[in-house]
Amino acid sequence: MAEHVTITNANFDSEVLKSPIPVLLDFWASWCGPCRMIAPSIEQLAQEYDGRLKVGKVNVDEEADLASKHGIVSIPTLAIYQGGKIMVQQAGALPKPDIENLFKDFVQA
């Protein structure tokens, strides 16, 4: 059973930029209601796409520099990285099917 990876400034390069599979990053904060609302969907997707998609979470309160470096101005923001590059970035709480649509083109069947 796969779970999300906590992404920090220290492990961003190894976990995200050098990942052999696409990465779904969730920029969030504990006080953010919409972030808490999508959290169960994010966890389900981590399990459903285990081995084909890495799911990482960036707490913007703890990793403000990382969030700033990536232009995060609103949370939740979801970002898809592949091959060390950002492919898609979307702010706002989305239903699970819409989250899945963000990365489906980058994940192997």
Gaussian input, Z-matrix of N, CA and C with variables (Angstrom, degrees):
# hf/3-21g

backbone

0 1
 N
 C     1     B1
 C     2     B2     1     A1
 N     3     B3     2     A2     1     D1
 C     4     B4     3     A3     2     D2
 C     5     B5     4     A4     3     D3
 N     6     B6     5     A5     4     D4
 C     7     B7     6     A6     5     D5
 C     8     B8     7     A7     6     D6
 N     9     B9     8     A8     7     D7
 C    10    B10     9     A9     8     D8
 C    11    B11    10    A10     9     D9
 N    12    B12    11    A11    10    D10
 C    13    B13    12    A12    11    D11
 C    14    B14    13    A13    12    D12
 N    15    B15    14    A14    13    D13
 C    16    B16    15    A15    14    D14
 C    17    B17    16    A16    15    D15
 N    18    B18    17    A17    16    D16
 C    19    B19    18    A18    17    D17
 C    20    B20    19    A19    18    D18
 N    21    B21    20    A20    19    D19
 C    22    B22    21    A21    20    D20
 C    23    B23    22    A22    21    D21
 N    24    B24    23    A23    22    D22
 C    25    B25    24    A24    23    D23
 C    26    B26    25    A25    24    D24
 N    27    B27    26    A26    25    D25
 C    28    B28    27    A27    26    D26
 C    29    B29    28    A28    27    D27
 N    30    B30    29    A29    28    D28
 C    31    B31    30    A30    29    D29
 C    32    B32    31    A31    30    D30
 N    33    B33    32    A32    31    D31
 C    34    B34    33    A33    32    D32
 C    35    B35    34    A34    33    D33
 N    36    B36    35    A35    34    D34
 C    37    B37    36    A36    35    D35
 C    38    B38    37    A37    36    D36
 N    39    B39    38    A38    37    D37
 C    40    B40    39    A39    38    D38
 C    41    B41    40    A40    39    D39
 N    42    B42    41    A41    40    D40
 C    43    B43    42    A42    41    D41
 C    44    B44    43    A43    42    D42
 N    45    B45    44    A44    43    D43
 C    46    B46    45    A45    44    D44
 C    47    B47    46    A46    45    D45
 N    48    B48    47    A47    46    D46
 C    49    B49    48    A48    47    D47
 C    50    B50    49    A49    48    D48
 N    51    B51    50    A50    49    D49
 C    52    B52    51    A51    50    D50
 C    53    B53    52    A52    51    D51
 N    54    B54    53    A53    52    D52
 C    55    B55    54    A54    53    D53
 C    56    B56    55    A55    54    D54
 N    57    B57    56    A56    55    D55
 C    58    B58    57    A57    56    D56
 C    59    B59    58    A58    57    D57
 N    60    B60    59    A59    58    D58
 C    61    B61    60    A60    59    D59
 C    62    B62    61    A61    60    D60
 N    63    B63    62    A62    61    D61
 C    64    B64    63    A63    62    D62
 C    65    B65    64    A64    63    D63
 N    66    B66    65    A65    64    D64
 C    67    B67    66    A66    65    D65
 C    68    B68    67    A67    66    D66
 N    69    B69    68    A68    67    D67
 C    70    B70    69    A69    68    D68
 C    71    B71    70    A70    69    D69
 N    72    B72    71    A71    70    D70
 C    73    B73    72    A72    71    D71
 C    74    B74    73    A73    72    D72
 N    75    B75    74    A74    73    D73
 C    76    B76    75    A75    74    D74
 C    77    B77    76    A76    75    D75
 N    78    B78    77    A77    76    D76
 C    79    B79    78    A78    77    D77
 C    80    B80    79    A79    78    D78
 N    81    B81    80    A80    79    D79
 C    82    B82    81    A81    80    D80
 C    83    B83    82    A82    81    D81
 N    84    B84    83    A83    82    D82
 C    85    B85    84    A84    83    D83
 C    86    B86    85    A85    84    D84
 N    87    B87    86    A86    85    D85
 C    88    B88    87    A87    86    D86
 C    89    B89    88    A88    87    D87
 N    90    B90    89    A89    88    D88
 C    91    B91    90    A90    89    D89
 C    92    B92    91    A91    90    D90
 N    93    B93    92    A92    91    D91
 C    94    B94    93    A93    92    D92
 C    95    B95    94    A94    93    D93
 N    96    B96    95    A95    94    D94
 C    97    B97    96    A96    95    D95
 C    98    B98    97    A97    96    D96
 N    99    B99    98    A98    97    D97
 C   100   B100    99    A99    98    D98
 C   101   B101   100   A100    99    D99
 N   102   B102   101   A101   100   D100
 C   103   B103   102   A102   101   D101
 C   104   B104   103   A103   102   D102
 N   105   B105   104   A104   103   D103
 C   106   B106   105   A105   104   D104
 C   107   B107   106   A106   105   D105
 N   108   B108   107   A107   106   D106
 C   109   B109   108   A108   107   D107
 C   110   B110   109   A109   108   D108
 N   111   B111   110   A110   109   D109
 C   112   B112   111   A111   110   D110
 C   113   B113   112   A112   111   D111
 N   114   B114   113   A113   112   D112
 C   115   B115   114   A114   113   D113
 C   116   B116   115   A115   114   D114
 N   117   B117   116   A116   115   D115
 C   118   B118   117   A117   116   D116
 C   119   B119   118   A118   117   D117
 N   120   B120   119   A119   118   D118
 C   121   B121   120   A120   119   D119
 C   122   B122   121   A121   120   D120
 N   123   B123   122   A122   121   D121
 C   124   B124   123   A123   122   D122
 C   125   B125   124   A124   123   D123
 N   126   B126   125   A125   124   D124
 C   127   B127   126   A126   125   D125
 C   128   B128   127   A127   126   D126
 N   129   B129   128   A128   127   D127
 C   130   B130   129   A129   128   D128
 C   131   B131   130   A130   129   D129
 N   132   B132   131   A131   130   D130
 C   133   B133   132   A132   131   D131
 C   134   B134   133   A133   132   D132
 N   135   B135   134   A134   133   D133
 C   136   B136   135   A135   134   D134
 C   137   B137   136   A136   135   D135
 N   138   B138   137   A137   136   D136
 C   139   B139   138   A138   137   D137
 C   140   B140   139   A139   138   D138
 N   141   B141   140   A140   139   D139
 C   142   B142   141   A141   140   D140
 C   143   B143   142   A142   141   D141
 N   144   B144   143   A143   142   D142
 C   145   B145   144   A144   143   D143
 C   146   B146   145   A145   144   D144
 N   147   B147   146   A146   145   D145
 C   148   B148   147   A147   146   D146
 C   149   B149   148   A148   147   D147
 N   150   B150   149   A149   148   D148
 C   151   B151   150   A150   149   D149
 C   152   B152   151   A151   150   D150
 N   153   B153   152   A152   151   D151
 C   154   B154   153   A153   152   D152
 C   155   B155   154   A154   153   D153
 N   156   B156   155   A155   154   D154
 C   157   B157   156   A156   155   D155
 C   158   B158   157   A157   156   D156
 N   159   B159   158   A158   157   D157
 C   160   B160   159   A159   158   D158
 C   161   B161   160   A160   159   D159
 N   162   B162   161   A161   160   D160
 C   163   B163   162   A162   161   D161
 C   164   B164   163   A163   162   D162
 N   165   B165   164   A164   163   D163
 C   166   B166   165   A165   164   D164
 C   167   B167   166   A166   165   D165
 N   168   B168   167   A167   166   D166
 C   169   B169   168   A168   167   D167
 C   170   B170   169   A169   168   D168
 N   171   B171   170   A170   169   D169
 C   172   B172   171   A171   170   D170
 C   173   B173   172   A172   171   D171
 N   174   B174   173   A173   172   D172
 C   175   B175   174   A174   173   D173
 C   176   B176   175   A175   174   D174
 N   177   B177   176   A176   175   D175
 C   178   B178   177   A177   176   D176
 C   179   B179   178   A178   177   D177
 N   180   B180   179   A179   178   D178
 C   181   B181   180   A180   179   D179
 C   182   B182   181   A181   180   D180
 N   183   B183   182   A182   181   D181
 C   184   B184   183   A183   182   D182
 C   185   B185   184   A184   183   D183
 N   186   B186   185   A185   184   D184
 C   187   B187   186   A186   185   D185
 C   188   B188   187   A187   186   D186
 N   189   B189   188   A188   187   D187
 C   190   B190   189   A189   188   D188
 C   191   B191   190   A190   189   D189
 N   192   B192   191   A191   190   D190
 C   193   B193   192   A192   191   D191
 C   194   B194   193   A193   192   D192
 N   195   B195   194   A194   193   D193
 C   196   B196   195   A195   194   D194
 C   197   B197   196   A196   195   D195
 N   198   B198   197   A197   196   D196
 C   199   B199   198   A198   197   D197
 C   200   B200   199   A199   198   D198
 N   201   B201   200   A200   199   D199
 C   202   B202   201   A201   200   D200
 C   203   B203   202   A202   201   D201
 N   204   B204   203   A203   202   D202
 C   205   B205   204   A204   203   D203
 C   206   B206   205   A205   204   D204
 N   207   B207   206   A206   205   D205
 C   208   B208   207   A207   206   D206
 C   209   B209   208   A208   207   D207
 N   210   B210   209   A209   208   D208
 C   211   B211   210   A210   209   D209
 C   212   B212   211   A211   210   D210
 N   213   B213   212   A212   211   D211
 C   214   B214   213   A213   212   D212
 C   215   B215   214   A214   213   D213
 N   216   B216   215   A215   214   D214
 C   217   B217   216   A216   215   D215
 C   218   B218   217   A217   216   D216
 N   219   B219   218   A218   217   D217
 C   220   B220   219   A219   218   D218
 C   221   B221   220   A220   219   D219
 N   222   B222   221   A221   220   D220
 C   223   B223   222   A222   221   D221
 C   224   B224   223   A223   222   D222
 N   225   B225   224   A224   223   D223
 C   226   B226   225   A225   224   D224
 C   227   B227   226   A226   225   D225
 N   228   B228   227   A227   226   D226
 C   229   B229   228   A228   227   D227
 C   230   B230   229   A229   228   D228
 N   231   B231   230   A230   229   D229
 C   232   B232   231   A231   230   D230
 C   233   B233   232   A232   231   D231
 N   234   B234   233   A233   232   D232
 C   235   B235   234   A234   233   D233
 C   236   B236   235   A235   234   D234
 N   237   B237   236   A236   235   D235
 C   238   B238   237   A237   236   D236
 C   239   B239   238   A238   237   D237
 N   240   B240   239   A239   238   D238
 C   241   B241   240   A240   239   D239
 C   242   B242   241   A241   240   D240
 N   243   B243   242   A242   241   D241
 C   244   B244   243   A243   242   D242
 C   245   B245   244   A244   243   D243
 N   246   B246   245   A245   244   D244
 C   247   B247   246   A246   245   D245
 C   248   B248   247   A247   246   D246
 N   249   B249   248   A248   247   D247
 C   250   B250   249   A249   248   D248
 C   251   B251   250   A250   249   D249
 N   252   B252   251   A251   250   D250
 C   253   B253   252   A252   251   D251
 C   254   B254   253   A253   252   D252
 N   255   B255   254   A254   253   D253
 C   256   B256   255   A255   254   D254
 C   257   B257   256   A256   255   D255
 N   258   B258   257   A257   256   D256
 C   259   B259   258   A258   257   D257
 C   260   B260   259   A259   258   D258
 N   261   B261   260   A260   259   D259
 C   262   B262   261   A261   260   D260
 C   263   B263   262   A262   261   D261
 N   264   B264   263   A263   262   D262
 C   265   B265   264   A264   263   D263
 C   266   B266   265   A265   264   D264
 N   267   B267   266   A266   265   D265
 C   268   B268   267   A267   266   D266
 C   269   B269   268   A268   267   D267
 N   270   B270   269   A269   268   D268
 C   271   B271   270   A270   269   D269
 C   272   B272   271   A271   270   D270
 N   273   B273   272   A272   271   D271
 C   274   B274   273   A273   272   D272
 C   275   B275   274   A274   273   D273
 N   276   B276   275   A275   274   D274
 C   277   B277   276   A276   275   D275
 C   278   B278   277   A277   276   D276
 N   279   B279   278   A278   277   D277
 C   280   B280   279   A279   278   D278
 C   281   B281   280   A280   279   D279
 N   282   B282   281   A281   280   D280
 C   283   B283   282   A282   281   D281
 C   284   B284   283   A283   282   D282
 N   285   B285   284   A284   283   D283
 C   286   B286   285   A285   284   D284
 C   287   B287   286   A286   285   D285
 N   288   B288   287   A287   286   D286
 C   289   B289   288   A288   287   D287
 C   290   B290   289   A289   288   D288
 N   291   B291   290   A290   289   D289
 C   292   B292   291   A291   290   D290
 C   293   B293   292   A292   291   D291
 N   294   B294   293   A293   292   D292
 C   295   B295   294   A294   293   D293
 C   296   B296   295   A295   294   D294
 N   297   B297   296   A296   295   D295
 C   298   B298   297   A297   296   D296
 C   299   B299   298   A298   297   D297
 N   300   B300   299   A299   298   D298
 C   301   B301   300   A300   299   D299
 C   302   B302   301   A301   300   D300
 N   303   B303   302   A302   301   D301
 C   304   B304   303   A303   302   D302
 C   305   B305   304   A304   303   D303
 N   306   B306   305   A305   304   D304
 C   307   B307   306   A306   305   D305
 C   308   B308   307   A307   306   D306
 N   309   B309   308   A308   307   D307
 C   310   B310   309   A309   308   D308
 C   311   B311   310   A310   309   D309
 N   312   B312   311   A311   310   D310
 C   313   B313   312   A312   311   D311
 C   314   B314   313   A313   312   D312
 N   315   B315   314   A314   313   D313
 C   316   B316   315   A315   314   D314
 C   317   B317   316   A316   315   D315
 N   318   B318   317   A317   316   D316
 C   319   B319   318   A318   317   D317
 C   320   B320   319   A319   318   D318
 N   321   B321   320   A320   319   D319
 C   322   B322   321   A321   320   D320
 C   323   B323   322   A322   321   D321
 N   324   B324   323   A323   322   D322
 C   325   B325   324   A324   323   D323
 C   326   B326   325   A325   324   D324

   B1=1.4488
   B2=1.5258
   B3=1.3085
   B4=1.4621
   B5=1.5205
   B6=1.2906
   B7=1.4519
   B8=1.5147
   B9=1.3100
   B10=1.4581
   B11=1.5279
   B12=1.3240
   B13=1.4554
   B14=1.5241
   B15=1.3276
   B16=1.4563
   B17=1.5209
   B18=1.3296
   B19=1.4620
   B20=1.5240
   B21=1.3308
   B22=1.4603
   B23=1.5297
   B24=1.3141
   B25=1.4581
   B26=1.5227
   B27=1.3316
   B28=1.4570
   B29=1.5296
   B30=1.3326
   B31=1.4670
   B32=1.5347
   B33=1.3360
   B34=1.4674
   B35=1.5276
   B36=1.3150
   B37=1.4688
   B38=1.5254
   B39=1.3356
   B40=1.4642
   B41=1.5273
   B42=1.3260
   B43=1.4656
   B44=1.5292
   B45=1.3267
   B46=1.4667
   B47=1.5301
   B48=1.3209
   B49=1.4605
   B50=1.5294
   B51=1.3297
   B52=1.4612
   B53=1.5239
   B54=1.3067
   B55=1.4624
   B56=1.5319
   B57=1.3359
   B58=1.4663
   B59=1.5337
   B60=1.3232
   B61=1.4609
   B62=1.5323
   B63=1.3301
   B64=1.4666
   B65=1.5326
   B66=1.3327
   B67=1.4604
   B68=1.5266
   B69=1.3246
   B70=1.4522
   B71=1.5198
   B72=1.3333
   B73=1.4631
   B74=1.5159
   B75=1.3199
   B76=1.4606
   B77=1.5204
   B78=1.3254
   B79=1.4621
   B80=1.5256
   B81=1.3259
   B82=1.4535
   B83=1.5257
   B84=1.3379
   B85=1.4737
   B86=1.5212
   B87=1.3173
   B88=1.4672
   B89=1.5236
   B90=1.3184
   B91=1.4584
   B92=1.5272
   B93=1.3137
   B94=1.4666
   B95=1.5325
   B96=1.3342
   B97=1.4622
   B98=1.5207
   B99=1.3392
   B100=1.4664
   B101=1.5363
   B102=1.3305
   B103=1.4705
   B104=1.5275
   B105=1.3365
   B106=1.4702
   B107=1.5320
   B108=1.3292
   B109=1.4596
   B110=1.5361
   B111=1.3389
   B112=1.4680
   B113=1.5293
   B114=1.3336
   B115=1.4696
   B116=1.5309
   B117=1.3449
   B118=1.4747
   B119=1.5301
   B120=1.3132
   B121=1.4717
   B122=1.5217
   B123=1.3291
   B124=1.4667
   B125=1.5288
   B126=1.3321
   B127=1.4719
   B128=1.5336
   B129=1.3343
   B130=1.4663
   B131=1.5218
   B132=1.3214
   B133=1.4627
   B134=1.5273
   B135=1.3254
   B136=1.4721
   B137=1.5240
   B138=1.3234
   B139=1.4640
   B140=1.5266
   B141=1.3350
   B142=1.4545
   B143=1.5315
   B144=1.3191
   B145=1.4676
   B146=1.5284
   B147=1.3111
   B148=1.4659
   B149=1.5246
   B150=1.3280
   B151=1.4537
   B152=1.5244
   B153=1.3368
   B154=1.4663
   B155=1.5260
   B156=1.3424
   B157=1.4595
   B158=1.5245
   B159=1.3165
   B160=1.4605
   B161=1.5240
   B162=1.3182
   B163=1.4598
   B164=1.5215
   B165=1.3321
   B166=1.4584
   B167=1.5127
   B168=1.3215
   B169=1.4577
   B170=1.5186
   B171=1.3501
   B172=1.4591
   B173=1.5262
   B174=1.3352
   B175=1.4620
   B176=1.5268
   B177=1.3416
   B178=1.4624
   B179=1.5286
   B180=1.3307
   B181=1.4617
   B182=1.5267
   B183=1.3192
   B184=1.4641
   B185=1.5287
   B186=1.3266
   B187=1.4738
   B188=1.5283
   B189=1.3323
   B190=1.4662
   B191=1.5280
   B192=1.3371
   B193=1.4677
   B194=1.5247
   B195=1.3149
   B196=1.4591
   B197=1.5280
   B198=1.3144
   B199=1.4689
   B200=1.5265
   B201=1.3125
   B202=1.4595
   B203=1.5227
   B204=1.3185
   B205=1.4634
   B206=1.5294
   B207=1.3265
   B208=1.4614
   B209=1.5278
   B210=1.3246
   B211=1.4553
   B212=1.5138
   B213=1.3233
   B214=1.4634
   B215=1.5249
   B216=1.3293
   B217=1.4613
   B218=1.5211
   B219=1.3187
   B220=1.4561
   B221=1.5182
   B222=1.3248
   B223=1.4641
   B224=1.5166
   B225=1.3231
   B226=1.4631
   B227=1.5277
   B228=1.3198
   B229=1.4600
   B230=1.5175
   B231=1.3147
   B232=1.4583
   B233=1.5203
   B234=1.3200
   B235=1.4555
   B236=1.5213
   B237=1.3100
   B238=1.4598
   B239=1.5302
   B240=1.3308
   B241=1.4585
   B242=1.5171
   B243=1.3210
   B244=1.4573
   B245=1.5179
   B246=1.3143
   B247=1.4561
   B248=1.5181
   B249=1.3308
   B250=1.4552
   B251=1.5148
   B252=1.3341
   B253=1.4661
   B254=1.5209
   B255=1.3257
   B256=1.4594
   B257=1.5233
   B258=1.3196
   B259=1.4636
   B260=1.5241
   B261=1.3367
   B262=1.4609
   B263=1.5226
   B264=1.3220
   B265=1.4687
   B266=1.5241
   B267=1.3340
   B268=1.4539
   B269=1.5265
   B270=1.3270
   B271=1.4655
   B272=1.5186
   B273=1.3289
   B274=1.4579
   B275=1.5097
   B276=1.3297
   B277=1.4613
   B278=1.5245
   B279=1.3116
   B280=1.4573
   B281=1.5209
   B282=1.3400
   B283=1.4602
   B284=1.5276
   B285=1.3231
   B286=1.4628
   B287=1.5307
   B288=1.3418
   B289=1.4788
   B290=1.5285
   B291=1.3211
   B292=1.4625
   B293=1.5267
   B294=1.3230
   B295=1.4674
   B296=1.5288
   B297=1.3173
   B298=1.4638
   B299=1.5281
   B300=1.3151
   B301=1.4694
   B302=1.5195
   B303=1.3338
   B304=1.4624
   B305=1.5347
   B306=1.3294
   B307=1.4738
   B308=1.5182
   B309=1.3255
   B310=1.4593
   B311=1.5223
   B312=1.3234
   B313=1.4667
   B314=1.5293
   B315=1.3182
   B316=1.4694
   B317=1.5201
   B318=1.3334
   B319=1.4622
   B320=1.5225
   B321=1.3337
   B322=1.4626
   B323=1.5173
   B324=1.3129
   B325=1.4704
   B326=1.5148
   A1=108.93
   A2=115.57
   A3=120.56
   A4=110.71
   A5=114.64
   A6=121.11
   A7=107.27
   A8=115.52
   A9=119.01
   A10=110.07
   A11=114.59
   A12=122.92
   A13=106.90
   A14=117.26
   A15=120.62
   A16=107.95
   A17=115.80
   A18=121.37
   A19=109.14
   A20=114.81
   A21=121.91
   A22=108.61
   A23=115.73
   A24=119.93
   A25=110.69
   A26=116.02
   A27=121.33
   A28=113.04
   A29=118.19
   A30=119.15
   A31=113.64
   A32=118.11
   A33=120.72
   A34=111.87
   A35=117.77
   A36=120.32
   A37=111.75
   A38=117.19
   A39=119.95
   A40=112.27
   A41=118.18
   A42=120.52
   A43=113.57
   A44=117.32
   A45=120.19
   A46=111.23
   A47=117.21
   A48=120.28
   A49=112.86
   A50=117.54
   A51=121.02
   A52=113.03
   A53=117.94
   A54=121.31
   A55=110.46
   A56=117.09
   A57=119.87
   A58=112.74
   A59=117.50
   A60=122.03
   A61=108.97
   A62=117.79
   A63=119.78
   A64=111.24
   A65=115.11
   A66=121.56
   A67=109.24
   A68=115.41
   A69=122.24
   A70=106.80
   A71=116.90
   A72=121.14
   A73=109.63
   A74=115.11
   A75=122.87
   A76=107.21
   A77=117.24
   A78=122.32
   A79=106.30
   A80=117.35
   A81=122.35
   A82=111.25
   A83=116.03
   A84=123.31
   A85=108.13
   A86=116.23
   A87=121.11
   A88=112.95
   A89=118.21
   A90=122.07
   A91=113.04
   A92=117.51
   A93=123.35
   A94=110.75
   A95=116.46
   A96=121.17
   A97=113.61
   A98=118.79
   A99=119.26
   A100=112.83
   A101=116.87
   A102=120.22
   A103=110.27
   A104=115.70
   A105=120.14
   A106=110.52
   A107=116.17
   A108=120.84
   A109=111.44
   A110=118.21
   A111=119.96
   A112=113.03
   A113=117.72
   A114=121.15
   A115=113.25
   A116=120.03
   A117=118.14
   A118=112.59
   A119=117.96
   A120=120.56
   A121=110.96
   A122=116.41
   A123=120.64
   A124=109.67
   A125=116.97
   A126=121.01
   A127=110.99
   A128=117.62
   A129=120.61
   A130=110.75
   A131=116.67
   A132=120.27
   A133=111.12
   A134=117.34
   A135=120.83
   A136=109.78
   A137=116.60
   A138=120.58
   A139=111.82
   A140=116.58
   A141=120.70
   A142=112.71
   A143=116.95
   A144=120.76
   A145=112.13
   A146=116.98
   A147=122.10
   A148=110.27
   A149=115.63
   A150=121.05
   A151=113.74
   A152=116.60
   A153=120.49
   A154=111.92
   A155=116.30
   A156=122.46
   A157=108.31
   A158=116.14
   A159=120.40
   A160=106.90
   A161=116.41
   A162=121.43
   A163=108.17
   A164=114.96
   A165=120.87
   A166=110.73
   A167=115.12
   A168=120.66
   A169=108.84
   A170=115.29
   A171=121.84
   A172=107.57
   A173=116.06
   A174=120.99
   A175=106.87
   A176=116.44
   A177=120.17
   A178=112.73
   A179=118.18
   A180=120.47
   A181=110.87
   A182=116.23
   A183=121.33
   A184=112.38
   A185=116.25
   A186=121.71
   A187=110.51
   A188=115.78
   A189=120.98
   A190=111.69
   A191=117.93
   A192=120.63
   A193=111.12
   A194=116.28
   A195=121.13
   A196=110.28
   A197=116.72
   A198=120.73
   A199=110.55
   A200=116.65
   A201=121.39
   A202=111.02
   A203=115.99
   A204=121.62
   A205=111.32
   A206=116.82
   A207=121.33
   A208=112.62
   A209=116.49
   A210=120.80
   A211=115.11
   A212=116.47
   A213=120.20
   A214=108.52
   A215=116.22
   A216=121.25
   A217=111.86
   A218=116.88
   A219=121.98
   A220=108.25
   A221=116.08
   A222=119.28
   A223=108.90
   A224=117.24
   A225=125.30
   A226=111.58
   A227=114.42
   A228=121.36
   A229=106.93
   A230=115.74
   A231=122.25
   A232=108.03
   A233=116.41
   A234=121.65
   A235=109.34
   A236=115.83
   A237=122.25
   A238=107.78
   A239=115.47
   A240=121.96
   A241=108.71
   A242=115.32
   A243=120.77
   A244=107.82
   A245=115.23
   A246=119.93
   A247=112.93
   A248=116.97
   A249=121.14
   A250=114.88
   A251=117.20
   A252=120.55
   A253=110.46
   A254=114.74
   A255=119.24
   A256=108.03
   A257=116.51
   A258=122.33
   A259=111.56
   A260=116.29
   A261=122.61
   A262=107.73
   A263=116.17
   A264=120.56
   A265=107.88
   A266=116.64
   A267=121.51
   A268=109.52
   A269=116.04
   A270=120.99
   A271=109.48
   A272=115.07
   A273=121.00
   A274=112.48
   A275=114.87
   A276=121.51
   A277=108.90
   A278=115.74
   A279=121.74
   A280=109.89
   A281=116.69
   A282=118.69
   A283=109.72
   A284=115.98
   A285=121.70
   A286=113.27
   A287=120.71
   A288=118.90
   A289=112.68
   A290=117.57
   A291=120.51
   A292=111.37
   A293=116.91
   A294=120.59
   A295=108.93
   A296=115.36
   A297=120.65
   A298=111.02
   A299=117.35
   A300=121.01
   A301=112.19
   A302=117.74
   A303=120.67
   A304=111.45
   A305=116.83
   A306=119.46
   A307=114.80
   A308=118.94
   A309=119.96
   A310=113.85
   A311=117.93
   A312=120.50
   A313=112.81
   A314=117.50
   A315=121.29
   A316=113.24
   A317=117.33
   A318=122.19
   A319=109.83
   A320=115.63
   A321=120.69
   A322=109.94
   A323=116.09
   A324=121.48
   A325=111.55
   D1=114.97
   D2=-178.81
   D3=-81.46
   D4=146.61
   D5=174.06
   D6=-126.96
   D7=170.19
   D8=179.55
   D9=-71.14
   D10=161.41
   D11=176.14
   D12=-106.55
   D13=133.45
   D14=174.89
   D15=-78.10
   D16=121.03
   D17=-176.70
   D18=-100.02
   D19=131.09
   D20=178.89
   D21=-128.40
   D22=172.49
   D23=174.50
   D24=-57.00
   D25=-37.14
   D26=-176.09
   D27=-68.36
   D28=-34.41
   D29=-175.91
   D30=-110.75
   D31=6.28
   D32=-176.51
   D33=-58.21
   D34=-47.80
   D35=-178.69
   D36=-60.05
   D37=-49.17
   D38=-175.58
   D39=-72.51
   D40=-38.73
   D41=-175.66
   D42=-84.71
   D43=-29.64
   D44=-174.63
   D45=-110.54
   D46=-61.93
   D47=-173.36
   D48=-65.73
   D49=-34.19
   D50=-178.25
   D51=-100.80
   D52=10.29
   D53=-179.38
   D54=-66.57
   D55=133.30
   D56=178.28
   D57=-74.83
   D58=-13.22
   D59=179.00
   D60=-121.42
   D61=159.81
   D62=178.68
   D63=-58.27
   D64=153.13
   D65=-178.84
   D66=-124.42
   D67=129.31
   D68=171.63
   D69=-100.20
   D70=115.56
   D71=178.50
   D72=-104.14
   D73=133.03
   D74=176.98
   D75=-111.59
   D76=109.14
   D77=174.54
   D78=-87.42
   D79=119.28
   D80=-170.02
   D81=-146.51
   D82=175.12
   D83=171.68
   D84=-148.13
   D85=151.39
   D86=-176.01
   D87=-65.07
   D88=-27.42
   D89=-178.26
   D90=-85.37
   D91=-4.68
   D92=-174.11
   D93=-87.78
   D94=111.64
   D95=-179.71
   D96=-59.23
   D97=-49.51
   D98=178.13
   D99=-61.14
   D100=-32.22
   D101=176.93
   D102=-63.52
   D103=-44.81
   D104=178.61
   D105=-65.64
   D106=-32.09
   D107=-178.57
   D108=-65.66
   D109=-38.85
   D110=-177.98
   D111=-89.84
   D112=-9.95
   D113=-176.40
   D114=-54.10
   D115=-44.42
   D116=179.07
   D117=-61.56
   D118=-37.67
   D119=177.88
   D120=-65.28
   D121=-40.44
   D122=179.09
   D123=-61.64
   D124=-44.54
   D125=179.61
   D126=-64.84
   D127=-40.51
   D128=178.11
   D129=-62.35
   D130=-42.68
   D131=179.99
   D132=-65.18
   D133=-35.62
   D134=177.16
   D135=-59.94
   D136=-40.25
   D137=179.38
   D138=-73.78
   D139=-45.03
   D140=-176.03
   D141=-66.30
   D142=-30.89
   D143=-177.12
   D144=-108.65
   D145=21.55
   D146=179.63
   D147=-52.47
   D148=127.28
   D149=179.37
   D150=90.06
   D151=-16.85
   D152=-179.67
   D153=-115.11
   D154=-18.49
   D155=-179.49
   D156=-147.35
   D157=129.85
   D158=173.98
   D159=-93.58
   D160=134.15
   D161=178.54
   D162=-112.41
   D163=122.22
   D164=179.75
   D165=-121.80
   D166=149.91
   D167=177.88
   D168=-123.24
   D169=133.12
   D170=178.67
   D171=-116.30
   D172=113.28
   D173=176.27
   D174=-78.44
   D175=111.01
   D176=-173.67
   D177=-68.33
   D178=-21.05
   D179=176.01
   D180=-73.26
   D181=-37.86
   D182=-178.91
   D183=-85.73
   D184=-25.25
   D185=-176.65
   D186=-125.56
   D187=53.35
   D188=-176.80
   D189=-60.09
   D190=-38.19
   D191=179.60
   D192=-63.05
   D193=-42.06
   D194=-179.97
   D195=-65.21
   D196=-43.76
   D197=178.40
   D198=-62.82
   D199=-43.44
   D200=-179.94
   D201=-63.76
   D202=-43.03
   D203=-179.42
   D204=-60.68
   D205=-27.59
   D206=-178.77
   D207=-101.94
   D208=12.21
   D209=173.38
   D210=69.35
   D211=28.17
   D212=-178.94
   D213=-79.38
   D214=115.89
   D215=-179.83
   D216=-116.79
   D217=-11.05
   D218=-178.98
   D219=-142.95
   D220=143.03
   D221=176.43
   D222=-126.65
   D223=150.85
   D224=-2.41
   D225=-71.87
   D226=147.08
   D227=169.33
   D228=-125.46
   D229=130.95
   D230=177.28
   D231=-107.16
   D232=137.74
   D233=179.53
   D234=-134.36
   D235=139.83
   D236=176.87
   D237=-108.78
   D238=124.35
   D239=176.39
   D240=-113.43
   D241=140.32
   D242=174.12
   D243=-147.91
   D244=133.86
   D245=179.02
   D246=59.42
   D247=32.03
   D248=178.28
   D249=80.35
   D250=5.73
   D251=-178.56
   D252=-123.46
   D253=148.21
   D254=174.59
   D255=-78.04
   D256=127.53
   D257=-177.23
   D258=-102.46
   D259=-38.75
   D260=-176.46
   D261=-144.70
   D262=142.11
   D263=172.61
   D264=-140.26
   D265=130.56
   D266=-176.39
   D267=-141.08
   D268=125.35
   D269=177.32
   D270=-94.57
   D271=150.37
   D272=175.39
   D273=108.16
   D274=158.08
   D275=177.72
   D276=-78.37
   D277=125.14
   D278=-178.86
   D279=-119.32
   D280=149.13
   D281=172.22
   D282=-67.87
   D283=156.97
   D284=-175.91
   D285=-50.83
   D286=-46.09
   D287=-180.00
   D288=-60.64
   D289=-34.53
   D290=178.82
   D291=-71.25
   D292=-35.58
   D293=175.32
   D294=-63.35
   D295=-45.46
   D296=179.73
   D297=-60.22
   D298=-38.09
   D299=179.08
   D300=-63.51
   D301=-25.62
   D302=179.75
   D303=-63.96
   D304=-35.67
   D305=-173.46
   D306=-114.32
   D307=-5.66
   D308=-171.94
   D309=-58.24
   D310=-31.34
   D311=-179.31
   D312=-74.10
   D313=-12.91
   D314=-176.40
   D315=-104.26
   D316=-8.33
   D317=-174.92
   D318=-102.05
   D319=136.97
   D320=176.53
   D321=-68.55
   D322=142.01
   D323=-179.23
   D324=-67.84

